[in-house]
């Protein structure tokens, strides 16, 4: 291509590959939907792509930690962990919730968000990002975020009784590590923090949007 | 209106005063003060407090308007004079409200006092804190030693707050008091819950005794480091100095080194993941502070214009960091 440095090349490639992965995931969901398949069948079609590309996105934590992107590594880790928890530890682990519409809604919301976000990163890295994509990236979250969070909470709520019944992810005393972990209590605390934490993120994004897009298209007032 | 300002300025100049316009950072006018150029920033803040009773001096932050090419505004320091900043009559200062403030020593006291009360609760009152669990008649030796070590550690911290530490700032935002107490009191409960649990499994006594012995040595090292740091600046001195002596000759934040190893030893002594988590979180926070301090010192002591060059040192945790 042009004389791109290693960092730019890597970021362009990584974000492009992610964009493709989530596009395929969305495609699989669309096919399943158009052939009137049930949620668990739709999930079965799309899950491999979702699992692989969500897992690979741990790289974004590394990018933040080594400083090639401006995000905070702690935030990146928190967001990766939150999503991975829902996908691997709940949705993939509890067949019963795969038949819930929330499973398809979740993957759809994630896929749509990602096919906007990743191309935006990829094109921004090489300085070729069209302004409509920027607008989309800072606007699409407005409906997608609440839908995604709603689906996550629904899945956790539906899946928890099954996980608690089989004592999943828990450690009981006594043991040599002198530590116990009750996943049920942990999940309940997560559900309690979800809404306020998510609200902070959402309003933060709205503020960032105002800054970036100038509040509904109007120019920022001169000081 | 302009000629009135010129008149006013001339009148002030006769009295040896100048006018300072205080504005918010968005340009909104807040107040105008007539002051002598020789006035200290500290006294300026007292005057401002006289006009705006809501903003006591420690809540006030004044910055000079940004010059071309600057991204960070220069903040006025209490110990300097207005004339030190080259302010002329009609000069503008930007005001920021730092929010309700609380003293450093106050925060340190309350954040360390909590663990002194919370941790022993689980040791002395298992019947209430582990309802429905039959507790063994006697605690394991390590549980008692751990209680002693924990209490000693936090008593030491409180003593250092009032007898050793010299704080670089007088106050901090009051939200920090709440946040820090949640951290310290929360972890005190978390660690104590597991170490003093009726179903606690004690590791070998030799392991516990040796580990706690080493932990005590680490605490003494940490204390010595704190004393060295407290004595770095002579009274009235400002600015950063290169720490020297003892472990500081090899490590920038040797005090954190001793603290981390102390908690690692405590974790080995009680053999609990809960203690391990506490250690890791503390380590992460201290590492962040250590990297910041180390870069700051290397930036200041760059070896140019007669300044010393900061020596090659570990940041906090040889051989890793």
Interface residues (C-beta under 8 A of the other chain):
Chain A: X173 X174 X175 X176 X177 X178 X179 X180 X223
Chain B: X26 X27 X194 X195 X197 X199 X200 X201 X270 X271 X272 X273 X274
